[in-house]
Amino acid sequence: MNGTVLPALEINRVSKSYGALKAVRNVSFSVPRGEFFGLLGPNGAGKTTLINSLAGLCRIDQGFIKVMGHDVKKNYQSARRALGVVPQELVFDPFFTVRETLTFQSGYFGIKSNDSWIDEILDGLDLSEKSNANMRSLSGGMKRRVLVAQALVHRPPVIILDEPTAGVDVDLRKNLWAFIQKLNDAGHTIVLTTHYLEEAESLCSRIGMLKNGELVCIESTDRLLQRDKECLVRVRVKTNPGKSMPALEEMLSETVCVDLGEYLIKVPNASEIEGILRRIRELGFEIDAVETETEDLEDVFLSIMKAAPERSE
C-alpha cells in the first residue's frame, strides 16, 4: 500500500432495499482513523440500515463496506473484531450480572483474562458499584451504559454509537461523553447517530446527513455552522392601536411574526441591526427588547433537510 493509511470506515456506492423500499441509495463516504464523525438524519433516513450493514447484520445489495480495511462480507471476522456497536434497543440477558455480561462478551471474541480492562470500563462508565448487580435490576440508563461497555470489551478501534443517550438523564450523558471523548483522544474512531443535535455539534468534527436513504451533505461541523452567516434578531415592540403593525412587517424583509408585537428578523450581518432598529423607531414604535441569536446545528440541519429533494418509491 506504499505506506497509505487506510480509513477506519470506507463505504462505497452502497445500496440496500427491502422489497420496494429503498432504504439506502448509492451512499459513499469514508471516515479517517481517529475521527469523531456524526451521522444525522430524520427517522427513516437509512441510518440504522447503514449501521446494520456495517456490523454485518444485513447484506447490502450493491457496493462494498470496509472496516479498518477489512471487507464486511469477504472478511467478516476481522471486520467485526475491529468494530464495537452500541445499538438503539436495550438488549440484555436478564440472568447475568453486569460483570458476567462483560466476561461472556469477551469470550465471544476469544479474549481471556480481560478483568483489568473490564474494571477500567466499569470505572469509566460509573458501573463499578453495579458490577455484581443483575442486569434486570438496572435502570434504563444503567442498562444503556452496559451496552456501551459490551461494545468496548474487545478494544475495537472503531466504535458505532446508535442513539446512545436516548432516555438517559443529564448526569449519565455527561459521564458517558467524557469517557467516549477519552477513547477518541486515545485514537479510537467514533461514529455517532443522535437526535440530540447539540451533542453532534459539540462532539463531532465532521457530519454526514442522510435523507430518504441518500447522503445529502457531508461537511466539517465548523463549515456547516458557517453555511448561513445571517444574524437573527428578536425584536419586541410596544403595541400601539394608532400604529399599523402590517406597515412594520412590510418594512422588515425576511421577518417572522412570533407573537403580537414580537418579530424574528433575519439580517445579512450584525452591522445592519442598528439600522433596522432606527427604521422601527422612525415608524413611531417603541422598542421593548432586542435579542440576537446565532443559528446552531439544528437550524442548519432543518435547512438542509428542507432543501433536499423528496423521493417517492
N, C-alpha and C positions, 0 to 999 in steps of 0.2 A: 504493500500500500504506500510505499515511499514516504513513510512517516506520517501519513494523513491520519488525523484523529477522527474516527467515525462518530457521528452524532449519537446521543443517547437514544433518541427515537427517530425513525425515518418512516414516514407514511407517504406512499407514492401511488397516486391515482386510484385510491381505494373507493369501492362502491359496495353497498350491501342492500339487498331488497328482501322484504318479507311479502311474498306474493306481489300484489300490485303496489304495495307501499315501498317507495324508495327511501330507505332510512338514511343512507349515506350516499352522496353523489360525487364521485370523482374528486375526492379530497386528497390534497398533497400538502405536506409541510414537514419540517424537521425541527427537533429540539436539541440544541447543543448540550453537551455534558455540563452539569453544574448549574443549569438554568432553572429558575423558578417560573414556570410557564402556566398561564391561565387559559382555560378552555371554557368559553362562555356561550350561552345561547338560551333561548326560551325552552319551555317544556316541549318535547317532541322534535328538537332541532337535530338530534342524532348523536349527542354527546355520549350517552350510555352505550349505544350501539358501537361507537368507535372505541370506547374503553373496553367493552367486552371482546372486541376484535383484537385489541392489543393483548389482552390476557388469554387469548385463545379460547374464549368461551363461545364464540360464534365464528363461523368461517366466512370470510369475505368472498364476494362474487368475482371481483377483479382487483388488480393491483397487488401490492405487497406491503408488509409491515415488518420492520426490523427493530429489535430492542438491543442496544449495545452491539449492533452489527449482526445479530442472530435473527434469521427469518422466523416469524412466529409459526409458520406452517412447516417449513423444511427442517428447522432445528428447534422444535418446540421446547425441549427440556432446558437448553441453555437460555432461550429467550425467557422462559418462565422463571428460571432461577435468578435472572437479572432484574426481575420486576416484583414489586410489592404493591398490591392493590387494596385500598380501603373502600369497600362498596357502600352504596347508599343504605341498603337494607341492614337491619340489625339481625345478623345470622350468627347463632351461637349454639353450642351444645349445653343443655341445661344440667348435665350430670357431672360436669367438671368444674374444678376451681379455676381461678384466673391463672395461677402458675401451671396447673396441669394442662390448660388450654394452650399455653405458650410452649410448653415442653413437647406436647404432641405435634404442634405446628412445626417445631424444629425438626422433629423426627421425619416429617413428610419430605423434608429437603435433605435427609440423611445426615443431619447435624447432631452430634453427641456432645455431652459436657458443655452445654450452652448456658449454664446457670449464671455466669458472670455478666454476659450480655443481657440475659433476661432481667437480672437485677437492675442493670443500668436503664433498660427500657421502662421497667416498673417505676423506678425513681423519677425518670424524666417525665413520665406521664402522670405522676402523683397517684400511682396504683399500689405502692408498696404495702399500705395498710390493708388493702383488699386482696392481697396475693393469695390468701387461703380461703377467700370467700367464694361460695358457689356462684356461678355465672347468673343463675336465675334470680339471685337475691340483689343483683346490682340495679342501680337506676339506669335509665336510658342513656344518660350522658356517660356514665362509667362503662357501660357496655360498648359504647362507641369508641371509648379510649382503648378498650381491649382489642377492638377491630384494628385500630392503628398499630397496637403492639404486635398483633399477629402478622401484619404486613411487613414488620421490621425484623422479625426474629432471624431471618436468614441473611440479614445485612444486604438487601438489594441496592444496587447503585441507582435504580430508578424507582420512584415512589409515585403511585397514582392515587390521588385523594378525590373521591367522588362524593361531593356534598358532605365533607367530614364533620361539619359543625351544625348540621340540621338538628334542631331540638336540643342543642347544648347551651347551657347557661353561660353568662358572660365570663365568669372566672375560669370555667373549664376551657372556653375558647382561647382565652389569653394564655393559659398554661400550654395548651396544645400547640398554638402557633409559635410560642417561644421554643418548644422542643423541635418542631419541624424546621424552624429557621436555623436552629443549631445544626441540624442534619444537612441542610442546604449549604451552610457555611463550611461544613466539613467535606463538601464535594458531591453530595447526593443531588440527583436531578429530581425536581418536584413538578408534577403536573396536577393542577387543581381545577376542579369544576365546582362552582358555587353560585348560589343566588344572592349571597351577601356580597354585593359588588364592592363595598368598601374594603373587604378582605383582599379581593383581587387587586384593587388599586394600591393598597399599601404593601402587598407581598410580592406580586408578580412583576418581573422585569419586562415581560412581553406577553401579549394576549392575542389569542385567536378567537374569532366569533363565528358560530355556526347558525344558519337559519335554513330550515327545510332540508337538512342534510348537506348543505353546501357551505364551504368556507367562504364567508363574505368579507372577512377582514382579518389581517394578521399584521400586528404592528407593535412597536415598543410602547409600554404604558405611558412614558413621557410624551411621545409623539401623539398618541391618542388624545391625551389631555390638552394638547396644543392644537387639535384639529379646528376647534371653534374658539377663537380668542375673544369673541364678543363678550361684553360685560353685561350682566343682568342687574338692573336697578329696580328695587321695590320702593315705590313712592306712595305715600298715603297723604291725601289732601282733605281738608275740611269741606264737607259738602255744604253747598250754599244754594237754596232754591232759586236765587236770582242768576246763577251761573249755569251755563249749558255744559253738562258733562259730555254729551256727544262731541261738542266742539273741542274739548280737551282730548278726547280719544282720537279724533280726526287729525289733530295736530301731531300726535305722537305716532310715528311709524313703528311697526313691529311691537305692538303693545297688546298685552293680555290683561283684561279686566278681572282681577282676582276677586274683588268684592266691591261693594259700593264705596267709591272714593279711594280704592286701593288698586294700584296698577303695577304690573311687572313689565318693564321696558327693556328691550334688547338694544344695546348701542355698540358700535364698532370697537370703541376703546374707551377707557376710563376718562380720557381728556375731554370727552364730549358731555360728561354728566352735568357739569356746571351750566353749560348752555341750555340743556333740557330743563333744568330747574328754573333758569331765568325765564324761559318761554312760558312755563307753567305760571309763574308769578305774574308775567305780563298779561295773562288771560284773567287775572284777578283772583286766582286761587291761592289760599294759604296752605303751605306745606306743613303737615303734621310730623312726618317722619320719613327718613331716607335710609335704605339699607342697600349695600352692594352684595352681589352673590357671584361666585365663580362656578362654572359648570364642572361637575365631577364625572367620574366614570359612568355612573348611571345615566346621566344626561347624554353622554356620547354613545353609550350602548343603545339607548332608545332611539337616538337619531339614526344610527347605522341600521338598526332593525327596520325602522320605518322606510328607509331609503332602499333597502334590499328588495328585489322583486319577489312577489309571491309565486309559488309554484302550485300547479294543480296536477293531480295524478291523471 
